[in-house]
Amino acid sequence: MAGLYIHIPFCKQACHYCDFHFSTSLRNKGALVDALCKEIETRKDYLGTSGLTSIYFGGGTPSLLSATDLTQILGTIQKHFTLTPDAEITLEANPDDLTSTKTDELKAAGINRLSIGIQSFLDEHLVLMNRSHNATQAIEGVKNAQRSDITNISIDLIYGLPNLSPEKWAYNIKQAFSLGITHLSAYCLTIEKKTALNRFVQNKTILLPEEPIVLEQFSMLMEQTAKQGFIHYEISNFCKEGMHAKHNSSYWKNDSYLGIGPSAHSYNGNSRQWNIANNALYIKGIEALEPAFEREELTDADKFNEYIMTRLRTIWGVDLVFVKDTFGENVLTNLQNEAKEYITLGYMQQKGENVTLTKEGKFIADKIASDLFI
């Protein structure tokens, strides 16, 4: 399995919580699309002969691309890579971009899955986050996609927001399921240093909820998704049977992937590399066939720690046979010794040769993973 990630570094406006690489100027969009296609061509051998099981347009706001842009990029991919018959082609979208005309164009271009950044169905929180859409547009965006026969739809929600009462959080969850979605990603609000939200917190313009309130919201999320028959297959991700995100699952399963575009990361099992997070310099480097990127060779400890960090968050858990065969008997013994206390306390469980988190363990997943690292 192998995945291809395309980073689209453009947004209409800056969300107050976001620290991803993007620009609010579309002035260089045409040159950027050409550079993406050139990088795809020059890095066609990075994944070897593996067929692509997924393509993911992330950002930024990929729904700002025109149908012509998407057709150009996807045509270049199909020229240089082999796609599996059931390849998942996902595009992240803002709801306000998803007019009925736009969703028809996305379907015609080959997009078969949408990840819609709704974040909240409450206007007060959308304004707080400086989102470009309102609650009505959030609902209409999903419905327009469904009318265009794009039925594999994931939406994003955020909890841990200021003034998010249990009733308001329950309303957001209920609204999500009322739309007939197949996948839900829900993230706890994270305060990143170089964001407007961090400034608001520092000067006490807004007050964040206490940890017990946030944990209760996560607990409510797990309970309500289970009632809807959704599988909690990764800490922040829930889906109907058979509808897990192929692309993101490849990250969590340590499969190889190629990242195209400014700031995009690539991983081949032995090294990780990432492109420069500057649109103008990225374009210049690609045009001159001198791409600007950094590479990190991974040690065995790096590989083990990344395996633990990603797999422990999932329903698939840590495979003890894989650990022994890949990292050796000593590493396996150390892992089992470190995990023993968490198993005894009920935060982890072992079934056969797999170790997974229990419901209680999901509340402290990061701490457990850290304790299991080499």
Secondary structure, DSSP 8 states (H G I E B T S, - for coil): -EEEEEEE-B-SS--TT--S--BS--TTHHHHHHHHHHHHHHTTTTTTT--EEEEEEEES-GGGS-HHHHHHHHHHHHHHS-EEEEEEEEEEE-GGG--HHHHHHHHHHT--EEEEEEE-S-HHHHHHTT-S--HHHHHHHHHHHHHTT---EEEEEEES-TT--HHHHHHHHHHHHHTT-SEEEEEE----TTSHHHHHHHTTSS----HHHHHHHHHHHHHHHHHTT-EEEETTEEESTT---HHHHHHHTT-EEEEESTT-EEE-SSEEEEE-S-HHHHHHHHHTT---EEEEE--HHHHHHHHHHHHTTBSS-EEHHHHHHHH-HHHHHHHHHHHHHHHHTTSEEEETTEEEE-TTGGGGHHHHHHHH--
